[in-house]
């Protein structure tokens, strides 16, 4: 298993490409049975980086599991990756044989802060008004 923030993973791929070591790095990243990419979409990627991520996803497709955490809907991935075609190709491979879990509500961190009284709870009507 390998756990890494998505931005760090992409930075590693970009660096390996620049150094002429992309094939070696892709081979290393294909080995773990499970690759966990955390915080996908927190920061946008350059289109060239998105192409490198596509190569990784393609390499792992049907041979190794990928778990991605994100606060972005898959419909936003074209914007996050800077290329809607690459986003579609990545999603095609990720969503085939996948299970998508959508978790709604406060993060565990915010929930703990509210329990401890450091943050006031948002009334249900205020959060409903904010989403409209």
C-alpha positions in Angstrom: 0.0 0.0 0.0 1.2 3.5 -0.8 -0.5 6.6 0.7 0.4 10.0 -0.8 -1.2 13.4 -1.3 -2.2 13.8 -5.0 -0.1 16.9 -5.4 3.0 15.2 -4.1 2.3 12.2 -6.4 2.0 14.5 -9.5 5.1 16.4 -8.5 7.0 13.2 -8.3 5.8 12.2 -11.8 6.7 15.6 -13.2 10.2 15.4 -11.7 10.7 11.9 -12.9 9.7 13.0 -16.4 12.1 15.9 -16.4 14.9 13.6 -15.3 14.2 11.0 -17.9 13.1 8.5 -15.2 9.4 8.4 -15.8 9.3 4.8 -16.9 11.1 3.7 -13.7 8.8 5.8 -11.5 5.7 4.5 -13.2 6.9 0.9 -12.6 7.5 1.6 -8.9 4.1 3.2 -8.5 2.5 0.2 -10.3 3.8 -2.2 -7.7 1.7 -1.6 -4.5 -1.6 -3.5 -4.4 -3.3 -0.3 -3.3 -2.4 3.3 -4.2 -4.2 6.0 -2.1 -4.3 9.5 -3.6 -5.4 11.9 -0.9 -6.9 15.4 -1.4 -7.4 15.0 -5.2 -8.6 18.3 -6.6 -7.5 20.4 -3.7 -5.2 22.2 -6.1 -5.5 22.3 -9.9 -2.9 20.4 -12.0 -1.1 21.6 -15.1 -2.3 19.9 -18.3 1.1 18.2 -18.7 0.9 16.8 -15.2 -2.6 15.5 -16.0 -1.1 13.5 -18.9 1.4 12.0 -16.5 -1.3 11.1 -14.1 -3.2 9.4 -17.0 -0.1 7.3 -17.6 -0.1 6.1 -14.0 -3.8 5.3 -14.0 -3.5 3.5 -17.2 -0.5 1.5 -15.9 -2.5 0.5 -12.8 -5.8 -0.2 -14.7 -7.0 -3.7 -13.9 -3.8 -4.6 -12.1 -3.7 -2.5 -8.9 -6.4 -0.7 -6.9 -6.6 3.1 -6.6 -8.4 4.8 -3.8 -8.9 8.6 -4.3 -10.2 11.0 -1.7 -11.6 14.3 -3.0 -13.9 17.0 -2.1 -14.6 17.6 -5.8 -17.3 16.0 -7.9 -16.1 13.9 -10.8 -17.8 16.4 -13.1 -15.2 19.0 -11.9 -12.2 16.9 -12.8 -11.8 18.4 -16.2 -11.2 21.8 -14.6 -9.0 20.3 -11.9 -6.8 18.5 -14.5 -6.9 21.4 -17.0 -7.9 19.0 -19.8 -11.4 17.6 -20.1 -10.4 14.9 -22.6 -7.7 13.5 -20.2 -10.1 13.8 -17.3 -12.6 11.7 -19.2 -10.0 9.1 -20.1 -8.8 8.9 -16.4 -12.4 8.6 -15.1 -13.2 5.9 -17.7 -10.5 3.7 -16.2 -11.1 4.7 -12.6 -14.9 4.2 -12.7 -14.8 0.8 -14.5 -14.9 -1.8 -11.7 -15.2 0.9 -9.0 -17.3 1.7 -6.0 -17.9 5.4 -5.4 -18.7 6.5 -1.9 -20.1 9.9 -1.3 -19.9 11.2 2.2 -21.9 14.2 3.1 -21.7 16.5 6.1 -18.9 17.9 8.2 -15.4 16.5 8.1 -14.2 14.7 11.2 -12.0 17.6 12.1 -14.9 20.1 12.0 -17.2 17.7 13.9 -14.6 17.4 16.7 -14.2 21.2 16.8 -18.0 21.6 17.1 -18.2 19.0 19.9 -15.5 20.7 21.8 -17.2 24.1 21.5 -14.5 25.8 19.5 -16.8 26.3 16.5 -20.5 27.0 16.8 -22.8 24.6 15.1 -24.5 25.9 11.9 -28.3 25.8 12.1 -29.8 23.5 9.5 -31.7 26.4 7.9 -28.6 28.5 7.5 -26.7 25.7 5.7 -29.7 25.1 3.4 -29.9 28.8 2.6 -26.2 29.0 1.8 -26.4 26.2 -0.7 -29.1 27.9 -2.8 
